[in-house]
């Protein structure tokens, strides 16, 4: 699956939709799910909590490993994807769609977001 | 995934790449960690069957009648009196009674033994065995790089081997082995495994491995045979309560401390490590832990008993079959009993776990 052109990306393999708002939606990329293996547990920031671009805000556990989730944007969490909490396998099966993780209201983007072309290049190098 | 240079490659490497495997480094080899979903691979082994490439594992050939008594001295267990066609789980110990490696000894003939050991310990085991057997005139040949090892594990494995042209597999008892021939290729067929399921490990010459792999794939097509990587191998063995060298067993751990006291025989004739092993008190105990929720206690996480440091987790995962976290832990202090509560420091969060009997998964 190509990395969607309308999303922005971090070097830690999160994606963010609409980082300038009004509501930014955050997930992890297909490349991240491929590296992690099956996701079995997601620990997401609570609704109402503040997240900061580039700072840890949760954890993604696969069978074999734990990886830190970094927020691509700064702002207040307005929603978490309960479907991904209850059934983390959708993070693997649809990472850019139904497997989204959380949303941030009135976000401010971090400086280091990549566009799809730049993220494609990053992943191509890693592969 | 970028290729890491300097790693050994399986004779099946090209097949794995053609099948889209994800790779990892393990014991000096580059091997499939999963082909698709590691959970699906795990469940396939529990319900149908899985196909594993274990060509990284050390294969040591010990021809000659002298090897039997030599192995009795070099390893745990009585190998000279083991009947032909049997296999035996064993360990090679330091003179201090701690574990250099765990391995399986196969008796192929009255005057022929064979050993399969861990990949990472291949050189040290081969060298240590050669030294220990030199006195009795037995030779140790490290044939790993001329060989391959393929496992079929899971309830459908006897039917799959029969369909592949090895009907004799079904009659092979647990921890039995037999030499077999398929299309003129000599095979060593073993009813052994590392999953807690009915299964087989088949050793063959390196050049015969791709054809054997494809033959097994074809034979398993309507039997739910799934290509499996090392990720599910680890969760399968953990559910079965089996130790992994470098986690539950190492050079700082005796077989007793590593939960394998069953294999230590006080009455055996002298063997390397015996005196030290039988004279020392265990400093730690291996236990099973079971948690709640979905957050796993993982290898290396500290264990807390009654508010004090109490050891560490040696292996842990969210059990794919059971649906709750399971772990093996090396516990210091008095031996815990099933039902005791301990805490694991899961990345700063003290999380309760209950000591439980092994294996975690009891097969009916």
Interface residues (C-beta under 8 A of the other chain):
Chain A: X34 X37 X38 X40 X41 X43 X59 X61 X62 X63 X64 X66 X89 X92 X126 X127
Chain B: X1 X2 X22 X33 X34 X37 X38 X39 X40 X42 X231 X232 X234 X235 X294 X295 X296 X298 X317 X318 X320 X347
